[in-house]
Amino acid sequence: MIGKGHAISGTRVSISYGWNQEKEAEVVLREHVAGDTPSEIAEEFRIIQSQNERCINNTLSFIVSPTIEDGKDLSKKELEDLAKRFLKEMNLQNNQSIAFVHRDKAHTHVHIYTNRIGFDGKTYNDSFIGKRSQIAADNVAKELGFTRVREVQKERLNELKYLREEIKNINDRVLQTRPKSIDEYISKMKALKVEVIPTINKANQLQGFRVEYKGVNLKASEVDRSTSGNRLIPTISQNQGLRRLMEAPKDLQVLNKTVQLSGNLSTKIAKEILKGTIKIIRDTGIGMGY
């Protein structure tokens, strides 16, 4: 089961989407709301939200998606239980919420809209809400005996085993040419039909890479550990000089512009460099106390 979440400002418009009859929408959960239209529900949210006018993105939008097999026979009552468990995992069980099931496709999924402002006027902290939604959905899946996201990802990657091996082989061939920049690496991969897509956040920080090949889009780390950003960046950075890289670069040229590394990526690179340093010490006997 997969969970997604983010804070939004358009409460009425979003609830209208959730209540879309063309998608065979059905209300499966109401918490502290009584309205019968999106406008009425939005107005009930607004009354509570008026306690904290400074918060602009004052509604939380979630999508909880069981696998096709797990979701196909779920009753309204079971979907209500699923939504309640999810909200409890997010510590939002006491906030106003309304949830809808969409069955317009084979993949049954639940849309949940929750007031970010509590009855006490306090604003719910939405830091890392996307990641926290994933964890909450995974915990609920475990409680209900549903297929968990890791199992889904593992099955998908197993299905793509041979394609992943093709990408890795292309990556290895390109690295043997010793590209001296990320852009050179990207260009050489593209020449061999592999599109390498840097993931850059709003703060202009490089978070990693995705690759697209034969219509399949994957995280670089899903292809193989050796193709992940924390392995590629030290390898390519070392090609610029003769000495082993001793620390993560402060910034990089990517797509002809300067970007910084995200804290997470920088930490991972530091760990990879440390592993390499430890290996040298072990092989040469330096610092081993002999």
C-alpha positions, 0 to 999 in steps of 0.5 A: 500500500502506498501513501502520499500527502501534502498541504494545499490551499484550495480546500473546496476545489480539492474536495470537489475533485474527491467528490467527483461522481464521474469517478464513482466517488463515495464518502467513506469517512466523516470526522467532525463534519456534517456538510453534504456538498464540497462548499459546505465541507469547505466552509466548516473547515474555514470556520476552524481555519479562521483561528489561524489566518497566517497559515495559507496551505491550511488543508492536508490532502492524502491519497492512500492506495492499496495494491490492485489485489488488496483493494478490489474487494474492500467494502465501504466499512473496510475503507473507513477503517483503513482511513481511520487507521491512517489518520491515527498513524498521522496523529490527525484523528481529532481533526476535521476530515472527509474521505472518498473512495475512487473506483473509476479504475481497477486501482481502488484508492482513497482521497482524504482531506483533513483540516490542518488547523485543529480545534485548538487553533494550532497548525499541524506540522507538515514537515516531511509529510510526504515521507511520513505519509508513506510510513503511515500507509506502510504501518497500516498495511502491516496491521491489515496484512496488506502488501507493503510498499517494499514488497511492491517495489521488490516485485517490480524491480525483479520484473525489470531485472534484465532491463536493469542489467542492461542499464548497469552494463551501459553505465559501466561502459561509460564510466570506463571512459573516465568522464570528468563531469556529470554533464559529460557522463549524462551526455555519454549515457544519452548517446547509448539511449539511457536518459539520466535525469538529475533530481534537483529540489527548489533549493537548487540542491541535487538529491540524486538521479533517475534514469529512463530507458526503453520507456521505463523510469527508475531511480538510479539506485534502483538499477544498481548500487553502483549507479546511485548518486552517492557512488557516481559523484565520487567516481566522476569527481576523482576523474578530475584529478589524480588524488583520491577524493577525500570529502564530498564536493561542495557543489557540482556543474549539472546541466550547465549550472552550479548546484549544491548537494542535498544534506542527505546525498552529501552524507551518503557520499561521505560514507562512501568516501570513508569506506574507500579510505578504510580499504586503503588503510587495510590494504597498506597496513597504515594505521593498523597498529602493526 
